[in-house]
Amino acid sequence: MASTSEARSTDTPSSRAFPGWLGHPLVEALCIAALALTLHLVGNGRISLFDRDEPRYAQCAREMRQSGDWLRPTFNGEPRYHKPVLIYWLMQAGTAIGGDNPFGARLVSALMGAATVMITWGLGRSMLGPLGGRLAALMLACAPIAVAEAKMATTDATLAAFVVGGQALLWRLAKGPSRSAALGFWALMALAFLTKGPVGPALVACAGIVSWWWGGPTACWRRLHWRWGLLLFVALVAPWFITIGWLSRGEFFRFALGSQLVDRVARGVENHGAFPGYYLVTMLGCFHPWSALMPAAILAGWKQRRERPELGFLLGWVVGPWVLLECVQTKLIHYYLPALPGAALLVSWLVGEVLASGVSVRRWRLGRLAMGLLGGTALAGAVGMVALAWVFPAPMRWPLLTLAALVFCGTLFAIDRFRMADTRRAVYGLVTTWSLVMFLTGAWCLPSAEPFRVSGTVAAKLHEWSDKESARPILANFQQPSVIYAYGGPIGVINSYEELLERLESGKPLVAALRDVDLDRIAMLPEISVSVRETIRGFNIDKGVKEKLVLARLDLRTASAPALTRRDGAGTGTLAGEQIDVE
C-alpha cells in the first residue's frame, strides 16, 4: 500500500474532473442535485405502487386528507399504528404538489433522497476536500439501493435524510462549538423519531459509540447542550405521541412497542428473518459497484484512524449501525440505508488516496479483492438480468438485456482502467454506467411491465362489476394493498368463510377477485352461490410470478341456484365467462 505521506493530498491535477466554470462549487452542486433528482423522479408517474408498503403509506395519507383527521392514520378505514405521523403529513404535501397519484406519493422520498446526496456532498467537502465531497455524492446518487428507496413512497429515504443531516451537524460540532448546530441536531433527531420511532436516534448513537471507541472526535457530543437539547426534542415529539395515545386509548403504544419494536428486535416478523452477516452479503449488490471497494477502504481507514479523526467518525458511521442491525432479528436491506452516505464518504476518501499515490488500486491492501468483487458482482447481476429477461413478460426482455450489456461493458472498462492506474476514469466510468442503468430502469424497464400488473386491473374491474351488479366489492385471498390504493377507497376484507357468510347475510351480494383455490372452496359451501364474470391474468412483478384471478359474484344461494354458474347462467361447475388478459 502507498505510504500515508504520499496519499494525503487529493487535489492533484489528475484528480480534477471539472475544470474551469464547471469546477465552481455552486455549479457542481446544481449538476449533482440535477442528476439525483432525475434518477429519483424518472418514470415515477408511469409505475404503479409496489406492494406492500408503498400503497399502505399512500393510502394512509389519502384517507387522512379525505377524513380531515390529521392525527390518526388509517388504512382501508382501520387504524394503522405501524409508524408515527410525520411521513403521512409529508406525503400529503407531496400529493398536493404532484397530484394524488404514484408520482405525488413518491415526491417526498425523491426530494429527501436528493437532500441526502447534497448533505453528503457538503459534508464530504468539509471533511475530505472538494474531490471527496464530489465523489461521495456521485457514488450515492447512482447507488442502486439509494435510488430505489428515493423512488419509493415509504419512510426510508426521509429517515436517511434526517439521520445524515444529524451526522453532518455532529461533524460541525466536532470542529467547534455551535449553538445553531446543536439546535439543528436535536430538531433532526425529533423529526427522525416522528418518522420511524427510535430507530433514527439509535443508529446515530451506535455510530457515535463505535466512533468514540475507534478514535473519532468526541467533543461533538459534549457540545450538544444536552439539557435544553433534550427539552427541545421532547417538545417536538411529545405533543403528537401524547395525543395519539389518548385518542387510541393506548392501543398505539401497545402495537408500536409490541408488534413493531419488540417483535422486530426479538424475532423476524413477516418472514423477514435472515442469517448473520445478511447486510454484508446484500450490500454487495445494493451498494454496487462501490461496495467492492469497501473492504479496502475500511482496512486503510482503520490503519490511519488515530492520525485522522474523520476516519474514526466514518468507520463508526459504517460499522455502528451494522452491529445494531445484525442484532435485530428482522432484517431488510433498506434498514442500512442511513449508513450508506458514511460508506460513500469512506470509499471516496480511499479513491482520493489512490489518486494521490499514483498507483493502481490493485497494489493496495485488499485491492485485488476489490477488483474480484467488482467483476464478480457485476457478472452475477448481468447474468441475473439475462435470466429475468426470459422469466418476466416479453416487453421487459430488451430493457433487461440492455441493462445487462451496460453493466457488463461498463464494469470491464472500469476494471481495465483500475488495472492501468487510471483510477479517475475508472470511477467516473462506473458513475456513468450506473447512472444510465438507474435511469433506464425507471424510464424503460419498469414501465414496460406496467400493463401486466394485475392490481390496477382488479381494482378497475371491482369498480365496474360492483356498479353493474349493485354489489359490494371485497378482497379474499388476494389482498394486495395496491388494489385498495388503486380502487381509491376502503374495500371489505374477509379472512374466513364465516366472515363471508356474515357479509352476505347483512345485505347486498358481493363481488370479489378470487384465486382458484378459494373459488372452489366457496363453491362447495351450501349457503353460497358463485357466478363467474371474468378471468384476469397478469404478472405479479413484486413476487416475480404469474397471477390468475377469477372475478365472481357471490350471493346467498336460493333453492334453484346452482353452486357455480357462468355469466349467462348456463351450465355449472366450470370457470366460464369472458377472459381478460392483462397485456
Secondary structure, 3 states (H helix, E strand, C coil): CCCCCCCCCCCCHHHCCCCHHHHCHHHHHHHHHHHHHHHHHCCHHHCCCCCCHHHHHHHHHHHHHHHCCCCCCEECCEECCCCCCHHHHHHHHHHHHHCCCHHHHHHHHHHHHHHHHHHHHHHHHHHHCHHHHHHHHHHHHHCHHHHHHHCCCCCHHHHHHHHHHHHHHHHHHHHCCCHHHHHHHHHHHHHHHHHHCCHHHHHHHHHHHHHHHCCCCCHHHHCCCHHHHHHHHHHHHHHHHHHHHHHCCCHHHHHHHHHHHHHHHHCCHHHCECCCCHHHHHHHHHCCCHHHHHHHHHHHHHHHCCCCHHHHHHHHHHHHHHHHHHHCCECCHHHHHHHHHHHHHHHHHHHHHHHHHCCCHHHCCCHHHHHHHHHHHHHHHHHHHHHHHCCCCHHHHHHHHHHHHHHHHHHHHHHHHHHCCCHHHHHHHHHHHHHHHHHHHHHHHHHHHHHHCHHHHHHHHHHHHHHHHCCEEEECCCCCHHHHHHHCCCCEECCCHHHHHHHHHCCCCEEEEECHHHHHHHHCCCCEEEEEEEEEEEEECCCCEEEEEEEEEEEECCCCCCCEECCCCCCECCCCCEEEECC
